[in-house]
Amino acid sequence: MELVNTILITQARTGSTRLPGKVLLKIGGSELLKIHLARLKLCAKVDKIIVATTIQESDNQILSLCEKWGYQVSRGSVDDVLDRFYQAVVNIRPKWVVRVTSDCPLIDPELVDAVIALAQVNGVDYCSNGIIENFPDGQDVEVFKFSALEKAWKEAKLKSEREHVTPYIRQNSGKDKIFSSLNFPCAHDFSKIRMTVDEIRDFELVTRLIEDLGINEKWLNYTNHIIENNLDKINDNIIRNEGLLKSLKND
């Protein structure tokens, strides 16, 4: 069995309802997915990156591109993303799993490493910089033990719990609950800032950021650039976590 301590899984598909094929949109000749993965490759605390896509034919392109770029791909359920994550790592059984999403092209590798370090030093089941949502949307990092993922995979029943991977863990975390958890704090509230890509306006903002600053800046530099140049006006009326809220309504 492969000895891997920390695996990062990023979920990617072309079937977005609001902006189909968004992860394959290009800025400066590079797909958003390629930019996303190139930044994640700089993570010092990640032993392996796996792109978790679906078995749909439309996602064959994700498989082809990721193989061309040198990344491992695992394919699974379209809607049961929890199962897709579990199947991606069950044969490896790492101690730690990191979850990010590929519609966050400017995810900061140093921030990912910092959340991993906090989780590992404290030995908690679940650690995230989004338990209290003060980081910009698009810099979300979740770190959890494989044992927590496996328990969620066995126990989670609601559609929202299966589609969004971690709700079962989050809702059962805290004092006197199943899982121990810890929030990675942010000194300021940047929760209204968006550098994720859900809609065309988000893509316009990320395009502007990359045109102005390139693809190698820290999250705070991108954030300050948005604030100083009033770029948040481009996409400030889009609801954060709209997909999760919709799933919860449908449970």
N, C-alpha and C positions, 0 to 999 in steps of 0.2 A: 504493500500500500504506500502511496506517495506521502512523504512527510512534509506537510504544508501547514503552517501555523495560521496564516491569515489570507483569506481569499476575498477579493473584491469582486462583487457581481454588479454589473450595470445592465439594466433592462432596456431593451431597444426593440422597436417595431415600427413598421411603416404605416400601420392602420389607425393613426390618430384621427379622431372624428373632427376636431377643430382645425387641424392643420396637417392633412395627410402627407406622409413622407417627410415630415419636418426634419428628422435626424439626418436625412440625405441632402437637405438644402445646402448650398455652398456659399461660403464667404471667402473671397480671395483665392478661389480655386480649390478650397478644401471643404469637405463635408463637415457639418456640425459634429457628426459622430467621430470623425477622424480627429478633430480638434479636441473633443472631449477625452478621447482615449490617449492622445498624446500628452495631455496634462496629467491624467491619472498615472501614466507610465512613470512619472517623476516621483510618485509616492515611495518613500523609503521603507515604510512599514508594511507594505503589501507584497506578499510572496507570489501571487498569481492574480491575473485579471481574467474574468470570464464574462463574455457578452451573452446574456440570456435573451434570446429572441424566440419567436413562435414557430410553429410547424406550418404556418400558412405559406402558400407559394409566393405570396407577395414579399415575404421576408427572405427569400433566397438571395436577394441582392445584398442584404446585410451579411449573410453568411459569406458570400463571395468576397465582399470588400474586406471584412475582418480577417479572413484567411490571407488575403493579399497583403494586408498590413501586419500580419503576424500575431493576431490575437485569437485565443481559443473561443469557440462558440458552443453554446449548449442550446438546444431547441426544445420547446415544450408547449404547454397549454397557452391558448390565447388569453383566456379570462381568469384561469386559476394561476395567478402569477406566484402565489405562495408555493404551489407545487412545482412551478418552473424553477424557482430558486432552489428548492429542496433537491430536486433531481439533478441540478447542476453540480451539487457538491456532495451528495450522499455517498458516493463511492470514494471520495477523498476524506471526508469527515474532518475538516480543519477545526481548530479550537475556536477560531473567530471568523465571522462573516461580516463583510462591509457592504452596505447597500447604498448605491447611488442610482440616479436615472439619467439616461442619455440625452434627455432634453435640457440638460444643464451643461452646455458646452464649456463654460468658464469656471467649472468647479475647481477649487483651489487645492492642489495636492498637499500643501503644507497644512491646510485646515483639516484635510482628511487624516493626515498623519497625527495631528494633535488630538483629534477625537479618538482615534485608535489607541493612542498612548494613554489617554485618560481612562478608557475602558479597561485596558490591560493592567495598568497600575492599581486600579481599584478592584479589579476582578468582578465587575458587575455583569449581570446577564445582558443588559441593554444600555447603551449610551448613545446620545444623539445631541446635536446642536439645535434640534427642533422641538424638544419637549416644551421649552419656552421659545416661541418663535420670534427671535430678535435678529437673526441673520437674514440677509437678503434671500428672497425666493430664488433658488438656483444654486445655493450653496449648502444644500441639505445633505447631511451625512448621518447614516445610522450604522452602528456597530453592535453586533450581538453575538453571543456564543452559539455555536452550532447546536448545542443541546437545547437552547431556547427556540431556535428555528424548528428543530425536530418536534418539540412539544407542540408548538403552534401548528405545524403541519398535521399532526395527529388530532388536535383538539378543535381547531378553528372551524366553525360551521357557517357563519354568516357570509354572504356574498362579498361584502366589503372587506371582511377579514381575509378572504382568499384572493381577492383582486389586488389589494394594496399591501400585502405581505406582512406588515408589522402591526396592524391594529390590535390583534389578539395579544401580542407581547406588550404593547403600550398600555392597553386597558387593564392588564393584569400585572402591572409593575408598580412598585412602591412598597411602603411599609406594610408588613403583614399580608403581602400578596405573593403570588407565585414567583415573580421575577424581581430581582433587584435592578434598580435603574439609576442613571445619573445624567443630568443635563450638562452639556458643554456650554458655558455661559458666554454671552457677548456683552461688552460694557455699555453699548448703546443700542437703541431700538432702530434697526434698519429693516424691519419687517415689511414696510411698504415699498421697498426697492425690489424690482424684478429684473433678474438676468437669466431666468429660465425661458424656454420657448414653447409656449402653448398656442399662441395666435400670431398672425402676421405682424402685429404691432410689436410683439416681443422680438421677433426676428429682425425687425427694423432697428430696435434698440441695440441688440447684440451686434448687428452689422456695424452700427455706428461706433460701439465700444472697440471692436476689433480694428476698424479703420483708423481710429484715433490712437489706440494704445497698443495694438498687436495682441497676440494670444498668450503672452507669457507673464502678465501682471498678476499681482496678488489680489485677492478678492476685495480688500479694503481700498486699493487704488482704483479699481473699477467702480466701486461704490461711491467714492469721493468724486470721481469724474462725472458720474450720473448726477449727483447732488449739485455740484458746482456749475454744471452746464444745463441744469433743469431738464435733463433728458428723461426723468421719471414721468414727465407729462405725456410722453409717447404712449405709455402703457399702464398708467397708474389706476385705471378703472377696471382692471381685470382682477377677478376674485382669486385669492390664493387658495390652493388645494381644492379647486372647483370639482375635479374628478372624484376625490374622496367624499366630498359633501354630497355629490349626486348619488354615489354608491350607498352612503348611509341612509339617504332618503328612500332608496329602493329596497333596503333590508326588510 
